[in-house]
Amino acid sequence: MVASGYRDYFKVLGVERTANSDSIKRAYRKLAREYHPDMNPGNAEAEGRFKELTEAYEVLSDPQKRRKYEQFGQYWKETSGVRGDGPVGAGFDVDFGRYGNFEDFVNDLLGRFGGPRGASPSSAGFTGGAGFPRSSQRSTLNLDAVTTVQISFPEAFNGTERTLCVNEERVKVLIPKGIRTGARLRLKGKGNLQPGTGKRGDLYLNIEVQPHLIWRLEGEHLLAELPVSLDELALGAVVTVVTPDGEVQVNIPSGTPPGRSLRLKGKGWHLNGCRGDLIFSLTMTLPEKWSNEELKLLQELQRVRCNDPRKSWLKSATF
């Protein structure tokens, strides 16, 4: 325990008298961690040093107290109506038992002595298991936490489960099937923790569904382009396609023009216990290179073809 009387708080924290609030905060964090009673069990000297550091930080982090301290020196407390002849830490009695760990104490202290007030709900990005920040605010503040959870398109369709690490607690989250980008899930009592009180806010998960290479969502319907060949459109065919429910066979009627849609009812997105439709837009795909036999057949088709594809177009294009 350091003797009572005047203490040079700048020397206590090891900073220059011109140090700004950030430098003072960094110095306190470093030294407080070194001398915290949890790090030095049963060491009365370390506990006294810790209280001295805390008293110094309390004064230098408060602009009004710091001005009085710099102006009146050892008599600064008398100008505030606080006696200065008590033991170290007088007027600042720390109950270490109410804190779960060192971070709880420091965050709570920084909130009380110069920390931000009236902050908005804490926000943390999902990093595959990273913890959410602990709140350093008092009970009047919002302890809710918000994060974004990205899931794949198939996970959104089928539903999935995520395990998040929230304040060192592993929390399982069930994400229902049919969820969409912009949906928000609420986990009650799993938000930020207020040190020393045990109070917790809620955790809100903003869902972000990653786009699919083939499928896209339009209302409750699933849409995709289905590549088909020239002969499949002209002659008709039964083709195998992949759907969210597995492979199925689709009939393409003969003479189907490209761009025509085929609809599979009840095979689309989940919505309120029902299913939308699955819609394929037929897209004619030509090969990058034709075989000699294919070219011969095309030349024969050209010779016998009786339809002029531009006949109606020429009439409409006349000025």
NORSUL-V704029 format. One record per residue. N is the residue number from 1. PSI is psi as a letter, one per 40 degrees, with the letter a starting at -180 (none if undefined). NEAR is the number of other C-alpha atoms within 12 Angstrom. Layout:
[[N & PSI & NEAR] [N & PSI & NEAR]]
This chain:
[[1 & h & 17] [2 & i & 21] [3 & i & 15] [4 & i & 18] [5 & a & 21] [6 & h & 25] [7 & h & 27] [8 & g & 26] [9 & d & 34] [10 & d & 33] [11 & d & 20] [12 & d & 28] [13 & e & 34] [14 & f & 23] [15 & i & 25] [16 & i & 17] [17 & e & 20] [18 & e & 14] [19 & h & 20] [20 & i & 18] [21 & d & 26] [22 & d & 18] [23 & d & 21] [24 & d & 36] [25 & d & 34] [26 & d & 21] [27 & d & 29] [28 & d & 39] [29 & d & 27] [30 & d & 21] [31 & d & 29] [32 & d & 36] [33 & d & 27] [34 & d & 20] [35 & e & 27] [36 & h & 33] [37 & d & 28] [38 & d & 23] [39 & e & 18] [40 & g & 18] [41 & h & 14] [42 & e & 13] [43 & g & 16] [44 & d & 18] [45 & d & 19] [46 & d & 24] [47 & d & 31] [48 & d & 28] [49 & d & 29] [50 & d & 38] [51 & d & 36] [52 & d & 40] [53 & d & 41] [54 & d & 40] [55 & d & 34] [56 & d & 37] [57 & d & 42] [58 & d & 36] [59 & d & 37] [60 & e & 38] [61 & e & 35] [62 & h & 24] [63 & d & 17] [64 & d & 19] [65 & d & 28] [66 & d & 32] [67 & d & 19] [68 & d & 21] [69 & d & 30] [70 & d & 22] [71 & d & 14] [72 & e & 16] [73 & b & 22] [74 & e & 22] [75 & e & 21] [76 & d & 26] [77 & d & 27] [78 & d & 16] [79 & e & 18] [80 & e & 17] [81 & e & 11] [82 & h & 16] [83 & i & 20] [84 & e & 23] [85 & e & 19] [86 & i & 16] [87 & i & 21] [88 & h & 30] [89 & e & 31] [90 & h & 22] [91 & e & 20] [92 & g & 22] [93 & h & 17] [94 & h & 25] [95 & g & 15] [96 & d & 24] [97 & d & 15] [98 & e & 16] [99 & h & 23] [100 & d & 22] [101 & a & 20] [102 & d & 25] [103 & d & 27] [104 & d & 29] [105 & d & 33] [106 & d & 36] [107 & d & 31] [108 & d & 31] [109 & d & 35] [110 & d & 31] [111 & d & 28] [112 & d & 22] [113 & g & 30] [114 & e & 26] [115 & i & 23] [116 & i & 18] [117 & i & 19] [118 & f & 17] [119 & i & 19] [120 & i & 16] [121 & i & 27] [122 & i & 28] [123 & h & 26] [124 & h & 30] [125 & i & 24] [126 & h & 27] [127 & f & 17] [128 & f & 19] [129 & e & 21] [130 & i & 19] [131 & i & 26] [132 & i & 36] [133 & i & 33] [134 & i & 38] [135 & h & 45] [136 & e & 37] [137 & i & 39] [138 & i & 30] [139 & e & 24] [140 & e & 17] [141 & i & 24] [142 & h & 28] [143 & e & 36] [144 & i & 35] [145 & i & 39] [146 & h & 31] [147 & i & 35] [148 & h & 27] [149 & h & 35] [150 & h & 30] [151 & i & 32] [152 & i & 26] [153 & d & 29] [154 & d & 29] [155 & d & 27] [156 & d & 33] [157 & d & 36] [158 & e & 23] [159 & i & 22] [160 & a & 24] [161 & h & 19] [162 & i & 23] [163 & h & 20] [164 & i & 30] [165 & h & 26] [166 & h & 35] [167 & f & 30] [168 & e & 17] [169 & h & 18] [170 & h & 17] [171 & h & 23] [172 & h & 16] [173 & h & 24] [174 & h & 20] [175 & h & 31] [176 & i & 25] [177 & i & 26] [178 & e & 33] [179 & i & 34] [180 & i & 35] [181 & h & 23] [182 & e & 17] [183 & i & 22] [184 & h & 22] [185 & i & 26] [186 & h & 23] [187 & h & 26] [188 & h & 19] [189 & f & 22] [190 & e & 35] [191 & a & 38] [192 & i & 42] [193 & h & 39] [194 & h & 37] [195 & h & 34] [196 & e & 29] [197 & d & 22] [198 & e & 22] [199 & h & 25] [200 & i & 30] [201 & a & 32] [202 & i & 26] [203 & h & 36] [204 & h & 33] [205 & h & 33] [206 & h & 27] [207 & h & 32] [208 & h & 24] [209 & h & 29] [210 & i & 22] [211 & i & 19] [212 & i & 18] [213 & d & 13] [214 & d & 19] [215 & i & 27] [216 & i & 26] [217 & h & 31] [218 & h & 17] [219 & b & 17] [220 & e & 26] [221 & i & 27] [222 & h & 34] [223 & i & 30] [224 & i & 30] [225 & h & 26] [226 & h & 31] [227 & h & 25] [228 & i & 32] [229 & i & 22] [230 & d & 24] [231 & d & 24] [232 & d & 27] [233 & d & 28] [234 & d & 17] [235 & e & 17] [236 & i & 19] [237 & i & 20] [238 & h & 17] [239 & i & 20] [240 & h & 16] [241 & i & 25] [242 & h & 20] [243 & i & 28] [244 & d & 27] [245 & e & 17] [246 & a & 10] [247 & h & 12] [248 & i & 16] [249 & h & 15] [250 & h & 25] [251 & h & 23] [252 & h & 32] [253 & i & 21] [254 & i & 16] [255 & e & 15] [256 & h & 25] [257 & i & 23] [258 & i & 27] [259 & e & 19] [260 & i & 21] [261 & i & 24] [262 & h & 27] [263 & h & 25] [264 & h & 28] [265 & i & 17] [266 & e & 21] [267 & e & 27] [268 & a & 32] [269 & i & 37] [270 & h & 28] [271 & h & 25] [272 & f & 12] [273 & e & 14] [274 & i & 16] [275 & h & 23] [276 & a & 25] [277 & i & 27] [278 & h & 35] [279 & h & 31] [280 & h & 33] [281 & h & 26] [282 & h & 30] [283 & h & 22] [284 & h & 21] [285 & h & 18] [286 & i & 16] [287 & i & 13] [288 & d & 6] [289 & h & 10] [290 & i & 13] [291 & i & 11] [292 & d & 10] [293 & d & 11] [294 & d & 16] [295 & d & 14] [296 & d & 13] [297 & d & 16] [298 & d & 17] [299 & d & 14] [300 & d & 13] [301 & d & 14] [302 & d & 14] [303 & d & 11] [304 & e & 11] [305 & h & 12] [306 & e & 10] [307 & h & 11] [308 & h & 11] [309 & e & 11] [310 & e & 10] [311 & d & 12] [312 & d & 11] [313 & d & 10] [314 & d & 11] [315 & d & 10] [316 & d & 9] [317 & e & 9] [318 & h & 8] [319 & none & 5]]
